[in-house]
Amino acid sequence: MKGGAGSGAAGFLAVGPGGPGLRAVVGVPDRGPSAQRESEEPVRTAPGGTAPYT
């Protein structure tokens, strides 16, 4: 994953709980998050965390 077009900076994707749903953030280190989204739908969970879709 690259930062901006032609920047060559490695980016990150972070996913975690966001209330009953899920939160995802993308960005570039030293520049911070560039986008964040949260689901409004509840996410199924299991004792070990988010349940896999089968």
PQR file with spaces between the fields and no chain letter, atoms N, CA, C, O and H, PARSE charges and radii, in Angstrom:
ATOM       1  N    MET     1       0.847   -1.166    0.000 -0.4000 1.5000
ATOM       2  CA   MET     1       0.000    0.000    0.000 -0.0000 2.0000
ATOM       3  C    MET     1       0.889    1.224    0.000  0.5500 1.7000
ATOM       4  O    MET     1       1.872    1.273    0.740 -0.5500 1.4000
ATOM       5  N    LYS     2       0.574    2.180   -0.789 -0.4000 1.5000
ATOM       6  CA   LYS     2       1.359    3.404   -0.880 -0.0000 2.0000
ATOM       7  C    LYS     2       0.559    4.573   -0.332  0.5500 1.7000
ATOM       8  O    LYS     2      -0.670    4.529   -0.297 -0.5500 1.4000
ATOM       9  H    LYS     2      -0.224    2.140   -1.390  0.4000 1.0000
ATOM      10  N    GLY     3       1.258    5.619    0.096 -0.4000 1.5000
ATOM      11  CA   GLY     3       0.614    6.842    0.568 -0.0000 2.0000
ATOM      12  C    GLY     3      -0.071    7.531   -0.603  0.5500 1.7000
ATOM      13  O    GLY     3      -0.908    6.919   -1.266 -0.5500 1.4000
ATOM      14  H    GLY     3       2.257    5.654    0.067  0.4000 1.0000
ATOM      15  N    GLY     4       0.256    8.762   -0.867 -0.4000 1.5000
ATOM      16  CA   GLY     4      -0.317    9.472   -2.009 -0.0000 2.0000
ATOM      17  C    GLY     4       0.313    8.959   -3.304  0.5500 1.7000
ATOM      18  O    GLY     4       1.302    8.227   -3.277 -0.5500 1.4000
ATOM      19  H    GLY     4       0.936    9.259   -0.328  0.4000 1.0000
ATOM      20  N    ALA     5      -0.252    9.337   -4.398 -0.4000 1.5000
ATOM      21  CA   ALA     5       0.268    8.894   -5.689 -0.0000 2.0000
ATOM      22  C    ALA     5       1.719    9.330   -5.855  0.5500 1.7000
ATOM      23  O    ALA     5       2.022   10.521   -5.789 -0.5500 1.4000
ATOM      24  H    ALA     5      -1.056    9.932   -4.420  0.4000 1.0000
ATOM      25  N    GLY     6       2.600    8.388   -6.065 -0.4000 1.5000
ATOM      26  CA   GLY     6       4.002    8.685   -6.294 -0.0000 2.0000
ATOM      27  C    GLY     6       4.800    9.055   -5.066  0.5500 1.7000
ATOM      28  O    GLY     6       5.983    9.370   -5.190 -0.5500 1.4000
ATOM      29  H    GLY     6       2.354    7.420   -6.118  0.4000 1.0000
ATOM      30  N    SER     7       4.204    9.031   -3.879 -0.4000 1.5000
ATOM      31  CA   SER     7       4.930    9.444   -2.679 -0.0000 2.0000
ATOM      32  C    SER     7       5.904    8.386   -2.195  0.5500 1.7000
ATOM      33  O    SER     7       6.917    8.718   -1.580 -0.5500 1.4000
ATOM      34  H    SER     7       3.242    8.775   -3.778  0.4000 1.0000
ATOM      35  N    GLY     8       5.614    7.111   -2.463 -0.4000 1.5000
ATOM      36  CA   GLY     8       6.478    6.027   -2.014 -0.0000 2.0000
ATOM      37  C    GLY     8       6.379    5.736   -0.527  0.5500 1.7000
ATOM      38  O    GLY     8       7.100    4.870   -0.032 -0.5500 1.4000
ATOM      39  H    GLY     8       4.791    6.842   -2.963  0.4000 1.0000
ATOM      40  N    ALA     9       5.512    6.427    0.206 -0.4000 1.5000
ATOM      41  CA   ALA     9       5.366    6.205    1.640 -0.0000 2.0000
ATOM      42  C    ALA     9       4.470    4.998    1.892  0.5500 1.7000
ATOM      43  O    ALA     9       3.409    4.862    1.282 -0.5500 1.4000
ATOM      44  H    ALA     9       4.926    7.131   -0.196  0.4000 1.0000
ATOM      45  N    ALA    10       4.907    4.124    2.799 -0.4000 1.5000
ATOM      46  CA   ALA    10       4.092    2.970    3.174 -0.0000 2.0000
ATOM      47  C    ALA    10       2.940    3.447    4.046  0.5500 1.7000
ATOM      48  O    ALA    10       3.128    4.292    4.921 -0.5500 1.4000
ATOM      49  H    ALA    10       5.768    4.235    3.295  0.4000 1.0000
ATOM      50  N    GLY    11       1.763    2.915    3.813 -0.4000 1.5000
ATOM      51  CA   GLY    11       0.590    3.309    4.580 -0.0000 2.0000
ATOM      52  C    GLY    11       0.184    2.240    5.565  0.5500 1.7000
ATOM      53  O    GLY    11       0.823    1.193    5.669 -0.5500 1.4000
ATOM      54  H    GLY    11       1.610    2.228    3.102  0.4000 1.0000
ATOM      55  N    PHE    12      -0.903    2.518    6.296 -0.4000 1.5000
ATOM      56  CA   PHE    12      -1.409    1.544    7.254 -0.0000 2.0000
ATOM      57  C    PHE    12      -2.922    1.460    7.154  0.5500 1.7000
ATOM      58  O    PHE    12      -3.590    2.397    6.718 -0.5500 1.4000
ATOM      59  H    PHE    12      -1.422    3.368    6.211  0.4000 1.0000
ATOM      60  N    LEU    13      -3.443    0.319    7.568 -0.4000 1.5000
ATOM      61  CA   LEU    13      -4.873    0.069    7.708 -0.0000 2.0000
ATOM      62  C    LEU    13      -5.062   -0.476    9.106  0.5500 1.7000
ATOM      63  O    LEU    13      -4.477   -1.503    9.453 -0.5500 1.4000
ATOM      64  H    LEU    13      -2.900   -0.442    7.923  0.4000 1.0000
ATOM      65  N    ALA    14      -5.867    0.189    9.912 -0.4000 1.5000
ATOM      66  CA   ALA    14      -6.151   -0.265   11.274 -0.0000 2.0000
ATOM      67  C    ALA    14      -7.641   -0.564   11.368  0.5500 1.7000
ATOM      68  O    ALA    14      -8.465    0.240   10.930 -0.5500 1.4000
ATOM      69  H    ALA    14      -6.341    1.022    9.630  0.4000 1.0000
ATOM      70  N    VAL    15      -7.992   -1.706   11.932 -0.4000 1.5000
ATOM      71  CA   VAL    15      -9.385   -2.114   12.082 -0.0000 2.0000
ATOM      72  C    VAL    15      -9.604   -2.518   13.523  0.5500 1.7000
ATOM      73  O    VAL    15      -8.801   -3.255   14.096 -0.5500 1.4000
ATOM      74  H    VAL    15      -7.323   -2.360   12.288  0.4000 1.0000
ATOM      75  N    GLY    16     -10.688   -2.041   14.113 -0.4000 1.5000
ATOM      76  CA   GLY    16     -10.978   -2.379   15.504 -0.0000 2.0000
ATOM      77  C    GLY    16     -12.438   -2.145   15.821  0.5500 1.7000
ATOM      78  O    GLY    16     -13.220   -1.769   14.947 -0.5500 1.4000
ATOM      79  H    GLY    16     -11.340   -1.442   13.648  0.4000 1.0000
ATOM      80  N    PRO    17     -12.807   -2.369   17.080 -0.5600 1.5000
ATOM      81  CA   PRO    17     -14.201   -2.179   17.476  0.2800 2.0000
ATOM      82  C    PRO    17     -14.585   -0.709   17.420  0.5500 1.7000
ATOM      83  O    PRO    17     -13.784    0.171   17.737 -0.5500 1.4000
ATOM      84  N    GLY    18     -15.805   -0.462   17.018 -0.4000 1.5000
ATOM      85  CA   GLY    18     -16.343    0.887   16.978 -0.0000 2.0000
ATOM      86  C    GLY    18     -17.750    0.878   17.539  0.5500 1.7000
ATOM      87  O    GLY    18     -18.716    1.018   16.789 -0.5500 1.4000
ATOM      88  H    GLY    18     -16.455   -1.176   16.760  0.4000 1.0000
ATOM      89  N    GLY    19     -17.880    0.717   18.848 -0.4000 1.5000
ATOM      90  CA   GLY    19     -19.199    0.536   19.451 -0.0000 2.0000
ATOM      91  C    GLY    19     -19.691   -0.851   19.087  0.5500 1.7000
ATOM      92  O    GLY    19     -18.941   -1.818   19.216 -0.5500 1.4000
ATOM      93  H    GLY    19     -17.096    0.603   19.458  0.4000 1.0000
ATOM      94  N    PRO    20     -20.951   -0.979   18.628 -0.5600 1.5000
ATOM      95  CA   PRO    20     -21.441   -2.305   18.242  0.2800 2.0000
ATOM      96  C    PRO    20     -20.946   -2.721   16.862  0.5500 1.7000
ATOM      97  O    PRO    20     -21.082   -3.881   16.476 -0.5500 1.4000
ATOM      98  N    GLY    21     -20.374   -1.782   16.121 -0.4000 1.5000
ATOM      99  CA   GLY    21     -19.930   -2.070   14.757 -0.0000 2.0000
ATOM     100  C    GLY    21     -18.430   -2.218   14.657  0.5500 1.7000
ATOM     101  O    GLY    21     -17.782   -2.741   15.563 -0.5500 1.4000
ATOM     102  H    GLY    21     -20.263   -0.839   16.435  0.4000 1.0000
ATOM     103  N    LEU    22     -17.891   -1.759   13.564 -0.4000 1.5000
ATOM     104  CA   LEU    22     -16.472   -1.907   13.256 -0.0000 2.0000
ATOM     105  C    LEU    22     -15.941   -0.555   12.797  0.5500 1.7000
ATOM     106  O    LEU    22     -16.656    0.199   12.137 -0.5500 1.4000
ATOM     107  H    LEU    22     -18.417   -1.334   12.827  0.4000 1.0000
ATOM     108  N    ARG    23     -14.689   -0.239   13.140 -0.4000 1.5000
ATOM     109  CA   ARG    23     -14.064    1.017   12.736 -0.0000 2.0000
ATOM     110  C    ARG    23     -12.812    0.698   11.931  0.5500 1.7000
ATOM     111  O    ARG    23     -12.026   -0.165   12.322 -0.5500 1.4000
ATOM     112  H    ARG    23     -14.107   -0.851   13.676  0.4000 1.0000
ATOM     113  N    ALA    24     -12.622    1.383   10.819 -0.4000 1.5000
ATOM     114  CA   ALA    24     -11.429    1.210    9.983 -0.0000 2.0000
ATOM     115  C    ALA    24     -10.809    2.578    9.729  0.5500 1.7000
ATOM     116  O    ALA    24     -11.513    3.549    9.450 -0.5500 1.4000
ATOM     117  H    ALA    24     -13.261    2.084   10.502  0.4000 1.0000
ATOM     118  N    VAL    25      -9.483    2.643    9.829 -0.4000 1.5000
ATOM     119  CA   VAL    25      -8.746    3.883    9.609 -0.0000 2.0000
ATOM     120  C    VAL    25      -7.588    3.578    8.668  0.5500 1.7000
ATOM     121  O    VAL    25      -6.903    2.569    8.835 -0.5500 1.4000
ATOM     122  H    VAL    25      -8.912    1.854   10.056  0.4000 1.0000
ATOM     123  N    VAL    26      -7.363    4.447    7.678 -0.4000 1.5000
ATOM     124  CA   VAL    26      -6.200    4.332    6.804 -0.0000 2.0000
ATOM     125  C    VAL    26      -5.395    5.618    6.919  0.5500 1.7000
ATOM     126  O    VAL    26      -5.947    6.692    7.157 -0.5500 1.4000
ATOM     127  H    VAL    26      -7.919    5.266    7.543  0.4000 1.0000
ATOM     128  N    GLY    27      -4.097    5.496    6.747 -0.4000 1.5000
ATOM     129  CA   GLY    27      -3.253    6.672    6.832 -0.0000 2.0000
ATOM     130  C    GLY    27      -1.813    6.352    6.521  0.5500 1.7000
ATOM     131  O    GLY    27      -1.487    5.259    6.057 -0.5500 1.4000
ATOM     132  H    GLY    27      -3.648    4.624    6.553  0.4000 1.0000
ATOM     133  N    VAL    28      -0.947    7.327    6.783 -0.4000 1.5000
ATOM     134  CA   VAL    28       0.484    7.202    6.558 -0.0000 2.0000
ATOM     135  C    VAL    28       1.183    7.656    7.830  0.5500 1.7000
ATOM     136  O    VAL    28       0.863    8.725    8.351 -0.5500 1.4000
ATOM     137  H    VAL    28      -1.211    8.214    7.160  0.4000 1.0000
ATOM     138  N    PRO    29       2.142    6.867    8.352 -0.5600 1.5000
ATOM     139  CA   PRO    29       2.870    7.296    9.538  0.2800 2.0000
ATOM     140  C    PRO    29       3.452    8.703    9.341  0.5500 1.7000
ATOM     141  O    PRO    29       3.833    9.073    8.230 -0.5500 1.4000
ATOM     142  N    ASP    30       3.513    9.460   10.395 -0.4000 1.5000
ATOM     143  CA   ASP    30       4.002   10.850   10.412 -0.0000 2.0000
ATOM     144  C    ASP    30       3.061   11.823    9.719  0.5500 1.7000
ATOM     145  O    ASP    30       3.302   13.030    9.745 -0.5500 1.4000
ATOM     146  H    ASP    30       3.204    9.160   11.298  0.4000 1.0000
ATOM     147  N    ARG    31       1.983   11.320    9.094 -0.4000 1.5000
ATOM     148  CA   ARG    31       0.973   12.209    8.509 -0.0000 2.0000
ATOM     149  C    ARG    31      -0.379   11.982    9.154  0.5500 1.7000
ATOM     150  O    ARG    31      -1.304   12.774    8.977 -0.5500 1.4000
ATOM     151  H    ARG    31       1.787   10.339    9.073  0.4000 1.0000
ATOM     152  N    GLY    32      -0.488   10.882    9.911 -0.4000 1.5000
ATOM     153  CA   GLY    32      -1.740   10.584   10.598 -0.0000 2.0000
ATOM     154  C    GLY    32      -2.791    9.973    9.691  0.5500 1.7000
ATOM     155  O    GLY    32      -2.533    9.688    8.522 -0.5500 1.4000
ATOM     156  H    GLY    32       0.264   10.239   10.055  0.4000 1.0000
ATOM     157  N    PRO    33      -3.996    9.773   10.252 -0.5600 1.5000
ATOM     158  CA   PRO    33      -5.089    9.167    9.489  0.2800 2.0000
ATOM     159  C    PRO    33      -5.527   10.055    8.333  0.5500 1.7000
ATOM     160  O    PRO    33      -5.581   11.278    8.464 -0.5500 1.4000
ATOM     161  N    SER    34      -5.840    9.433    7.202 -0.4000 1.5000
ATOM     162  CA   SER    34      -6.354   10.191    6.067 -0.0000 2.0000
ATOM     163  C    SER    34      -7.827    9.898    5.819  0.5500 1.7000
ATOM     164  O    SER    34      -8.508   10.664    5.138 -0.5500 1.4000
ATOM     165  H    SER    34      -5.797    8.439    7.096  0.4000 1.0000
ATOM     166  N    ALA    35      -8.323    8.789    6.371 -0.4000 1.5000
ATOM     167  CA   ALA    35      -9.742    8.449    6.243 -0.0000 2.0000
ATOM     168  C    ALA    35     -10.139    7.521    7.378  0.5500 1.7000
ATOM     169  O    ALA    35      -9.343    6.694    7.823 -0.5500 1.4000
ATOM     170  H    ALA    35      -7.770    8.167    6.924  0.4000 1.0000
ATOM     171  N    GLN    36     -11.373    7.665    7.843 -0.4000 1.5000
ATOM     172  CA   GLN    36     -11.901    6.807    8.897 -0.0000 2.0000
ATOM     173  C    GLN    36     -13.355    6.520    8.589  0.5500 1.7000
ATOM     174  O    GLN    36     -14.100    7.415    8.191 -0.5500 1.4000
ATOM     175  H    GLN    36     -12.019    8.337    7.481  0.4000 1.0000
ATOM     176  N    ARG    37     -13.760    5.274    8.773 -0.4000 1.5000
ATOM     177  CA   ARG    37     -15.147    4.878    8.557 -0.0000 2.0000
ATOM     178  C    ARG    37     -15.579    3.973    9.701  0.5500 1.7000
ATOM     179  O    ARG    37     -14.780    3.218   10.254 -0.5500 1.4000
ATOM     180  H    ARG    37     -13.155    4.547    9.097  0.4000 1.0000
ATOM     181  N    GLU    38     -16.870    4.066   10.047 -0.4000 1.5000
ATOM     182  CA   GLU    38     -17.447    3.195   11.062 -0.0000 2.0000
ATOM     183  C    GLU    38     -18.714    2.577   10.501  0.5500 1.7000
ATOM     184  O    GLU    38     -19.499    3.242    9.825 -0.5500 1.4000
ATOM     185  H    GLU    38     -17.520    4.680    9.598  0.4000 1.0000
ATOM     186  N    SER    39     -18.904    1.286   10.790 -0.4000 1.5000
ATOM     187  CA   SER    39     -20.144    0.629   10.373 -0.0000 2.0000
ATOM     188  C    SER    39     -21.234    0.991   11.369  0.5500 1.7000
ATOM     189  O    SER    39     -20.964    1.189   12.553 -0.5500 1.4000
ATOM     190  H    SER    39     -18.266    0.745   11.339  0.4000 1.0000
ATOM     191  N    GLU    40     -22.442    1.073   10.889 -0.4000 1.5000
ATOM     192  CA   GLU    40     -23.574    1.332   11.775 -0.0000 2.0000
ATOM     193  C    GLU    40     -24.288    0.039   12.142  0.5500 1.7000
ATOM     194  O    GLU    40     -25.132    0.017   13.038 -0.5500 1.4000
ATOM     195  H    GLU    40     -22.660    0.912    9.927  0.4000 1.0000
ATOM     196  N    GLU    41     -23.944   -1.039   11.440 -0.4000 1.5000
ATOM     197  CA   GLU    41     -24.543   -2.340   11.691 -0.0000 2.0000
ATOM     198  C    GLU    41     -23.720   -3.084   12.736  0.5500 1.7000
ATOM     199  O    GLU    41     -22.491   -3.034   12.690 -0.5500 1.4000
ATOM     200  H    GLU    41     -23.259   -1.021   10.712  0.4000 1.0000
ATOM     201  N    PRO    42     -24.364   -3.771   13.677 -0.5600 1.5000
ATOM     202  CA   PRO    42     -23.616   -4.574   14.643  0.2800 2.0000
ATOM     203  C    PRO    42     -22.777   -5.647   13.954  0.5500 1.7000
ATOM     204  O    PRO    42     -23.169   -6.177   12.914 -0.5500 1.4000
ATOM     205  N    VAL    43     -21.639   -5.958   14.529 -0.4000 1.5000
ATOM     206  CA   VAL    43     -20.733   -6.973   14.002 -0.0000 2.0000
ATOM     207  C    VAL    43     -20.803   -8.191   14.911  0.5500 1.7000
ATOM     208  O    VAL    43     -20.732   -8.072   16.134 -0.5500 1.4000
ATOM     209  H    VAL    43     -21.321   -5.527   15.374  0.4000 1.0000
ATOM     210  N    ARG    44     -20.943   -9.378   14.294 -0.4000 1.5000
ATOM     211  CA   ARG    44     -20.978  -10.613   15.080 -0.0000 2.0000
ATOM     212  C    ARG    44     -19.644  -10.803   15.784  0.5500 1.7000
ATOM     213  O    ARG    44     -18.593  -10.566   15.190 -0.5500 1.4000
ATOM     214  H    ARG    44     -21.001   -9.475   13.301  0.4000 1.0000
ATOM     215  N    THR    45     -19.673  -11.220   17.023 -0.4000 1.5000
ATOM     216  CA   THR    45     -18.437  -11.496   17.752 -0.0000 2.0000
ATOM     217  C    THR    45     -18.472  -12.896   18.352  0.5500 1.7000
ATOM     218  O    THR    45     -19.535  -13.475   18.576 -0.5500 1.4000
ATOM     219  H    THR    45     -20.527  -11.413   17.505  0.4000 1.0000
ATOM     220  N    ALA    46     -17.296  -13.410   18.601 -0.4000 1.5000
ATOM     221  CA   ALA    46     -17.120  -14.725   19.220 -0.0000 2.0000
ATOM     222  C    ALA    46     -16.229  -14.513   20.447  0.5500 1.7000
ATOM     223  O    ALA    46     -15.703  -13.415   20.626 -0.5500 1.4000
ATOM     224  H    ALA    46     -16.433  -12.939   18.419  0.4000 1.0000
ATOM     225  N    PRO    47     -16.046  -15.518   21.286 -0.5600 1.5000
ATOM     226  CA   PRO    47     -15.212  -15.348   22.478  0.2800 2.0000
ATOM     227  C    PRO    47     -13.798  -14.826   22.162  0.5500 1.7000
ATOM     228  O    PRO    47     -13.212  -14.115   22.979 -0.5500 1.4000
ATOM     229  N    GLY    48     -13.257  -15.164   21.012 -0.4000 1.5000
ATOM     230  CA   GLY    48     -11.906  -14.718   20.659 -0.0000 2.0000
ATOM     231  C    GLY    48     -11.868  -13.431   19.853  0.5500 1.7000
ATOM     232  O    GLY    48     -10.790  -13.017   19.425 -0.5500 1.4000
ATOM     233  H    GLY    48     -13.732  -15.742   20.349  0.4000 1.0000
ATOM     234  N    GLY    49     -13.002  -12.785   19.632 -0.4000 1.5000
ATOM     235  CA   GLY    49     -13.037  -11.550   18.852 -0.0000 2.0000
ATOM     236  C    GLY    49     -14.084  -11.626   17.762  0.5500 1.7000
ATOM     237  O    GLY    49     -15.092  -12.316   17.910 -0.5500 1.4000
ATOM     238  H    GLY    49     -13.877  -13.121   19.980  0.4000 1.0000
ATOM     239  N    THR    50     -13.851  -10.923   16.673 -0.4000 1.5000
ATOM     240  CA   THR    50     -14.799  -10.884   15.575 -0.0000 2.0000
ATOM     241  C    THR    50     -14.974  -12.265   14.971  0.5500 1.7000
ATOM     242  O    THR    50     -13.990  -12.952   14.698 -0.5500 1.4000
ATOM     243  H    THR    50     -13.032  -10.362   16.553  0.4000 1.0000
ATOM     244  N    ALA    51     -16.203  -12.674   14.762 -0.4000 1.5000
ATOM     245  CA   ALA    51     -16.485  -14.010   14.227 -0.0000 2.0000
ATOM     246  C    ALA    51     -16.181  -14.052   12.732  0.5500 1.7000
ATOM     247  O    ALA    51     -16.533  -13.120   12.009 -0.5500 1.4000
ATOM     248  H    ALA    51     -17.002  -12.115   14.984  0.4000 1.0000
ATOM     249  N    PRO    52     -15.535  -15.117   12.256 -0.5600 1.5000
ATOM     250  CA   PRO    52     -15.273  -15.234   10.816  0.2800 2.0000
ATOM     251  C    PRO    52     -16.572  -15.495   10.067  0.5500 1.7000
ATOM     252  O    PRO    52     -17.490  -16.128   10.587 -0.5500 1.4000
ATOM     253  N    TYR    53     -16.631  -15.000    8.843 -0.4000 1.5000
ATOM     254  CA   TYR    53     -17.810  -15.262    8.014 -0.0000 2.0000
ATOM     255  C    TYR    53     -17.647  -16.625    7.377  0.5500 1.7000
ATOM     256  O    TYR    53     -16.607  -16.933    6.794 -0.5500 1.4000
ATOM     257  H    TYR    53     -15.885  -14.485    8.421  0.4000 1.0000
ATOM     258  N    THR    54     -18.677  -17.433    7.491 -0.4000 1.5000
ATOM     259  CA   THR    54     -18.654  -18.768    6.901 -0.0000 2.0000
ATOM     260  C    THR    54     -19.845  -18.965    6.011  0.5500 1.7000
ATOM     261  O    THR    54     -20.003  -20.032    5.419 -0.5500 1.4000
ATOM     262  H    THR    54     -19.522  -17.183    7.965  0.4000 1.0000
